[in-house]
Amino acid sequence: MSVAPVVPLLDVSNLGKSYGRTRALESISFAIHRGEVVGLIGPNGAGKTTLFECLAGVLSRDSGEIRVNGRTVAAGASPSDVFYLPDAIAPWPEQTVKWAMGFVAGFFGAPAHRQQDMVRRLDVATLIERPIGALSKGQRKRALLAIALAMPHPMLLIDEPFEGLDLRQARDVSSVLRDEASTGRTLLVSIHQIADAARLCDRFILLSGGRVKGDGTIDALAAQVSGATPVRDLEEVFLALT
Amino acid sequence: MRSRSAGAWLLRKEWRELIASRSFWLMLVLVGPLVGVSFIPAVQTYAEISAGAGSGCGPVCAPLDGIWAPTFSAYEIAAIFLLPFVAIRQVAGDRQSGALKLELQRPVASAIRIGAKAIVLLAGSVVAMVPALIAVVLWMSYGGHTYAPDIFVVLAGHFLNAGLTISFAMAAAAIADHPSTAAMLALAGTVGTWVLAFAGAVYGGIWASLAGYTPAALVALFQHGLVRLDVVLIALTLIASGLSVAAVWTRIGRPLRSRLAATAGVAAVATVLIGACSFAPGSVDVSESRRNSFGEAEERALQRIREPLRIEAHLAPADPRRLELDRQAIAKLRRAMRNVEVTYISRTSSGLYEGADPGYGEIWYELGSRRILNRATTDEAVLETIFELAEMSPGEEDDQTFPGYPLDARPVGAAVILYGVWPATLAGLGFRKLRRPT
């Protein structure tokens, strides 16, 4: 009896993107399976945001192929199973969090009970009547995470989920994200705080200079590093490989 | 929750974004005083003319020319200096705040996204026209005469102009990476139309033809109570083209080359359509005074002339006599007769140094094998020459000549309402709305 191969939820092969003469992404290939929490790690300017935007169809790719659930996604098209939450945005700044949740729920079809659940779990209830533009960076991040996590999409791309959060909030968000993954949801998160990434993710994709420098668990990545001194944690792996 | 269509969600969102925009409220506050500075002097001047001319003043006392054209001209200023910034904010705000990156993830046709913004901005323009409607009510309260088609045609002209402004500003905002660049592009477009109008006045020919389709020329036609099919069709084509370009550039995920190609395609289609529309015949003079038409008996007589009429005017483009001839008699003639061919001949653009040429200033009329010279440029002289050439008489004049509606009234209450109550009310409402989002 033959076993059908497991189709990755997201399969990226040879993805390339340039801004003029600058190559932002070059031959990016990786796959992510359902229920995985994958950390996209890389220094500033590595191409993490560009990669997210190409995956979400917000930005067109120049080359390569993206398949979601085995279906090829046309360049510049948004895959219906993926929702992307960019970093450093303040959408509809004059509108309240409550209105934004209502709009996004209506526009994308997010169930209302999911939103109420996320408002409670991410402690956003006190912010609900405030305009998004009037929130602090951390408050805005929590409000937008509540909006994104309430989305019905099986896969979420989240750029810097812990940016602007204090230690306690970061731990709470990490816990919510892990809970989401335990329900079968797939997460690809870009994190520049290595400690946060190590706490949250099952697997890591190291990106530097627009290229994938490593892909695997901490142990698998550590094995790639050759040297006299054995590396033990993600921070050392990151420094060695990027 | 998703039962409402994407378009309906976007319309709701755009309306909320519009009323949450400071630039929109500022525009609403400012249109009141702008209408005031147009309406109040217009009423005063109308009163002076009425007192001087007395009853039976005829076309001199036409509310269309004396009140509505100057009052509504406030919206020409608003369309240049206020409305573009409201439209730019509506488009660029999504990109600046990052909202566009979220919204683009639901596959919705760009035309629907841009259409929702355009509909809401047009609705906002209608709200901004309330001060002009207050001026209409004030005029009626003074005992002033109103003729609904006169008011509607001027309103329609400004509404079309608002559409042009909105579409151009939206295209600029979608193309430019920053609102300030978009604002500069929008103002450059306006200045470009002024340059075109200047070139038309100086060089005539194709420049004058093109200048006839600028927003200023469009508004001027409607202010005179004239609706020309070619002008309306070209304006609608330009609006659709501007919105199409905005839709193309809103898809930030599309490669730059593809967006440039699509823009070139839109420009090519628009050029062909504009060329075709410029030949669209037909116009309606809706003015009560029939200021764009000859008398009905004269028009009937002109329609009986079957042979082609050729007019050869030796007048320079900037010569005031040519302007009078072209905008009055020739424009009316073209509306009344199917077969009129007009040729202008001059060596210079101003005509100032053509005095030595004895032929300068001559206007030759040719019908069949007959040819007559007449230098006069008034409606009466032109008609007289044509009827002489055609060896016919226009017949009895109609009794229904425009009587004129003199009104020697002061603009009571206009300053209080348009300079005080309107801006204060709108500023208060805006302040409340912006402070307490719901």
Chai-1 contact restraints between the chains, C-beta under 6 A:
chainA,res_idxA,chainB,res_idxB,connection_type,confidence,min_distance_angstrom,max_distance_angstrom,comment,restraint_id
A,G57,B,G253,contact,1.0,0.0,6.0,A-B,restraint_1
A,V58,B,K101,contact,1.0,0.0,6.0,A-B,restraint_2
A,V58,B,L104,contact,1.0,0.0,6.0,A-B,restraint_3
A,V58,B,G253,contact,1.0,0.0,6.0,A-B,restraint_4
A,L59,B,G253,contact,1.0,0.0,6.0,A-B,restraint_5
A,S60,B,G253,contact,1.0,0.0,6.0,A-B,restraint_6
A,S60,B,R254,contact,1.0,0.0,6.0,A-B,restraint_7
A,S60,B,P255,contact,1.0,0.0,6.0,A-B,restraint_8
A,G76,B,G253,contact,1.0,0.0,6.0,A-B,restraint_9
A,G76,B,R254,contact,1.0,0.0,6.0,A-B,restraint_10
A,S78,B,Q105,contact,1.0,0.0,6.0,A-B,restraint_11
A,S78,B,P107,contact,1.0,0.0,6.0,A-B,restraint_12
A,P86,B,G98,contact,1.0,0.0,6.0,A-B,restraint_13
A,P86,B,K101,contact,1.0,0.0,6.0,A-B,restraint_14
A,I89,B,G98,contact,1.0,0.0,6.0,A-B,restraint_15
A,A90,B,S97,contact,1.0,0.0,6.0,A-B,restraint_16
A,P91,B,S97,contact,1.0,0.0,6.0,A-B,restraint_17
A,P91,B,G98,contact,1.0,0.0,6.0,A-B,restraint_18
A,P91,B,A99,contact,1.0,0.0,6.0,A-B,restraint_19
A,P91,B,L102,contact,1.0,0.0,6.0,A-B,restraint_20
A,W92,B,A99,contact,1.0,0.0,6.0,A-B,restraint_21
A,P93,B,S97,contact,1.0,0.0,6.0,A-B,restraint_22
A,E94,B,A20,contact,1.0,0.0,6.0,A-B,restraint_23
A,E94,B,P437,contact,1.0,0.0,6.0,A-B,restraint_24
A,T96,B,P437,contact,1.0,0.0,6.0,A-B,restraint_25
A,F103,B,K13,contact,1.0,0.0,6.0,A-B,restraint_26
A,A105,B,M1,contact,1.0,0.0,6.0,A-B,restraint_27
A,G106,B,M1,contact,1.0,0.0,6.0,A-B,restraint_28
A,G106,B,W9,contact,1.0,0.0,6.0,A-B,restraint_29
A,F107,B,W9,contact,1.0,0.0,6.0,A-B,restraint_30
A,F107,B,R106,contact,1.0,0.0,6.0,A-B,restraint_31
A,F108,B,R106,contact,1.0,0.0,6.0,A-B,restraint_32
A,G109,B,R2,contact,1.0,0.0,6.0,A-B,restraint_33
A,P131,B,P437,contact,1.0,0.0,6.0,A-B,restraint_34
